[in-house]
């Protein structure tokens, strides 16, 4: 790997100050796949390309339509009917000519698992659960980190399956020695050392996170600590319930719910069942939340996609640089109250964790 040049240091000076030269060097040699180029993917591409990744492949078999013009800033009215990835490519290239950009117009589901092997990170956006499961499975075959994300108007999610990921936390050295141990069911401390610089002692702690694939996480229970009291249960967003109901509805019908009475009643029944499975209080699944979620399905709002795209891109940057705690493993975003809790959804009920 060629060392980073003085010109690149000057160009990326601000972010190098944040995460260091070594992390930037890893970033500049990274090869990333971004699937389905809609508003959310626009934001992800923008943030990653400006950060200075090495190579980005965008893949999308769909064409630009009228409704793509509302929140997608890489396409224009003149490009209606053109392949969405090809239409977005010129504007992405303009952001940072140093980044190698590849365009693929084939349906990603037609790709063999070997297609995903060269990429350091795979990001799939705005796809159905069965599509995400298929891609995640291919990534796991070659031990490739996988992210999934989707937006529905005011609502959205980010999912991460990094399989097994090691990262470094730097913190002020304390008087209590750091032990190698399991911190949670998914996170363990595997090393700790001290660095002395300018008379200050800094502890460098290496941790490991273990992940579950999306087909498992999408059916796993909420961590026990969130269910231990009624007050904690009341805090859990019904968005998780609605997403699971939507995924099951789409899995059976191959489409999202329409405005028909039959579909609305069926979705409500699915959501109620999912809410009960999650052991959540019935009163937290309010009719007004259900109605708002249904009205937002399939729509794109720029502020929401900007938030999700920024969060996901930053997590990818941290993962590539092996810095900071990554998302573990489901982030749920509610734009109505601007909350984004992260739940560790695994097939265990204890010792999982959440963060905000």
N, C-alpha and C positions, 0 to 999 in steps of 0.2 A: 504493500500500500504506500503510495507516494505521500510524503508529509504535506500538510496543509500549507499553502503558499501565503506570502505576505499580503498579496492582493485579496485573498479570501479572508484572511484575518481582519483586514480593514473593512471588507464588505459585511462580514458577520460579527463585527466587534461587539455589538450590544448583546447578542445572545451568547457569545463566547464568555462574556462576563457573567452570565447567568449559569451556564452549565459546563464551561471549561473547554479547552482545546481538544482534549481526548474525546469528549462526547461529540464535538463537532466533526472530528475526523471519522468517527463511526457513522455519523449522519450522512456525510458526503459520499460514502461508499455503499449506502443502503439502496436496496431495490424493492420498491413497494408496489403492490397491486391494489387498485381502487376499482370497485365494481358498482356499476349502475350510476350514471352521472346525472343526478338531479341536484336540487338545491343543497341538500346536506353534503353530498360529495363535492360540490363546488367549494364549500367552505373548507372541507378537509384538504382538498387539493391545494387551495390557496395557502393555507397555513403550512403545509409540508413543503411546498415548492419554495416559498419565501424563506423557510428555515434552512434550505440548502441540502435537501436529500440528493442522493446521487442519480437515481432513476425512478421514474413513475410510469407505470402502465395503467391506462384507463380502458376499461372494457364495458361496452354497452351495445346491445343489438337493437335498441329502440330508436325511433326518430323523434325529432323535435316537434312538439305540438303547441297549440295555442296556450294551454295551461302551464307549459314550461316557462313562459316568459315572465310570470309574476314574481318569482323569487330566485330565478337562476340568472346570475350575472355574466355567465360565459357564453350565452347564446342570445341571438337577436331574431326579430321577426322575419328577416330575410332568409333565415336558416330553417324555417319551418319545412318539414319533410326530409331534412338532412339527418344523417345518423348523429345521435346525440354526442357520442364521444368525438367524432370528427369535427362537429360544430364547435365543441368546447376547446379543442386542442390549441388553436392559434392564440387564444387569450391566455391559456395556461402557460404557453411558451413565453409569452411576453413578460410574465411575472418574474421569471428568472431563467435566462437563456443558458445558464450553467447546468441546469437540470436536464437530463436526457428524458424525453417524453416519447412513449410508445402508445399507439392507438390500436385497439382490437375491436372489431365490430361483430364478432361472433357471439352467440348466446353462451354465457359462461357455463350453463348446465351441460353443454355439449363437450366441455373440456374434460380430458382425462385427469386423474389425480396428479400425474406427472407434470401437468401444466403449472401447478402451484409450487413445485419444488424449488425453482430458482429465486423465489421472492423471500425477503427477510421478514416481511409482514404482509398479511392479506386483510383487506378491509372491504366488507360487503355492506351496502346500504340499501334501505328501502326494498327489501325482498321478503317473501313469505317465509314462515318458519321452516317449511320442508326444504326450501332452497338454501337457507342458511345452514341447516343440518348437513346437507350434501356437501357444501363447500367446506364447512368446518371439519367434516370427516376426511376430506382429501388433504386438508392442511395438517391434520394430526398424523396422517400416514407418513408425512415427511417432516414432522416436528416443526411446523411453521406456525408462529403466533397468528391468531385470528381475532379480528374485531368485527362485530356486527352492530349496526345502528339503524334507527328508523325514526321518522318524525310523522306525527299526525296533528297538524295544526299547532295547538298550544302544548301538545304532549310529545314525548320522545324518550328514547332509551339508548344506552350504550352497553354492549356486552363484550367482555374480554375473555378469551381462552388462550393464555400464554403457555399452557401445558405445564412447564416447570420453568420458573424464571428467577434468576438471581440478580440482586440489585444492591446498591450501596447507599447507606444513610450516613451522613457526616453530622456529628453533634458534639457539643462541648463535653469534655471528659468529666465524669462525675467521680465521686469518692467510692461509689459502689461498683465493683467490677461487673462487666457484662458477661453473662454465662451463655454458652451454647445450649440452646434449649428450644422446645416448641412453644411458640407464643399463642398460637391458635391451632385449630384443626388443619389449617392450610398454610400457615406461616411459621417459619423457624429461623432462629439465629444460627448461622453456620460458621461465623468467624467474627472476631473483633480485635482491632489493633489500635495503637495510639500513634498519632503523628504530632510532632512538636515543631512549631513554626512561629518565629517572631515572639518567642517566649510564651506561646499559648499552646495548650494541649487539646488536640481534637481527636475524638474517637471515631474511627471508621468501622462501621458495622455492616457486615454482609448478611443479607437475609435471602431466604428462598420462599417463593409462593408456589403452591400447587393449585392447578385449575381443573375445572370440569368442562366437558364439551356442552354446547348449547342444548343438545337433545336431553341431556341429564339435568342441566341447570334449569331449563324451562319447566321441569316437573318437580323440582326439589322444594322442600319446605322452607318457610321463613326461619332464619336462625332463632334458636330457643330464647335468647335474651330479649328478643322483641315481643315474645308472647308470654313472658313471665308475669306480667301484670296487665290488668285491663287498660290502664292508662297508656302503657306502651303499645298495646294493640290498637288503641284509638289513633295513634300517631301514624300508623302505616297507611301509605297512600293506596287508595283503591285502583290506582293506575296499574299496578301489577296484576290485579284481578282482571281488569279490562283487556290488558295485552294478552293474557293467557286465553281469555274468552275469544278474542279476535283471532288468535292463531288457530284455535280449534275450529272456529267457524270457517275460516279460509281453508283449513285442511280438508273439511268435508265438502264445502261448496265451491272451492277453487275461485272464490271471489269474496270481497268484503260484504258486510250487510248492506242491503239497499234500504230505502225509506219505507218499504212495504211493511204492513202490520205483521205479517208472518215472520219476516226477518228480524224485526225489532223484538218481537216476543221471544223468538228463539235465542237471540243474542242475550237478552235479559236473563233468560233461564240459564244459559251457559255461564254468565257472569255470576249469578247467584250461587251456582254449584261450585265455581272456582273459589269464590269468596269463602264458602263453607269449608272447602278443602284446605284453605290456608289458615283456618281457625280464627278468622277475623270477625269482629262484631257486625251483625247484620246492618246496624244503623249507619256504619261508615260507608256502605255502598248506597249512596244517596241517588235518588232518581234524577236530580239535577246534574250530578256528575256523569251518570250514564248517558243522559241526553247530550251533554256537552261533548263527551268523548265520541259518541256516534256522529255528531255533526262535524267533528274535526277529522275523521278518518279520511286519509288520502290527500289532505290539503297540506300546503307548505307555507309556513310563516317565517320570513327572513330572520327575525330576532331569535327564534327558537333554533333554526338550523345553524345560525351563527354561534350560539352557545354550545350546541352539541358538537359541531364541527371543530370549534376551538378546543373543547375539552378532550375530544378523541385525538386530535392531532398532537396536543401537548403530551398526552399519555404515550402515544407512539414514540415521540421524541425522547421521553424519559426512558422508555423500554429499550430503545436502540442504544442510548447512552448508558443504560443500566444504572440510572440514578432515580432515587425517590420511590415511594410506594406507588405501585400501579393500581389501576381500578381492579377491585376484586369483589364481584365480577359483573354485577348488574347495577348500572346507574339509571335511575328513573327521573325524568325531568317533567315537572308540572309548571307550565308557564303562567298559569293563573295566580299561583302564589310564589312562583320563582323558587321552588325547592328542588334539590337534586340529591336525595339520599342514595347511598350505595349499599346494596345488600349482597352478602356472600351467600349465594344460593348453591348448595351442594347437598348430596344425599346423606347429610348428617344433621342432627338437630342441635348439637352443642358445639361450643368453642368456635363458632363462626363469628364474623365481625361485620360492622358497618361503619361508615364514615360519612362526613358531610363536607 
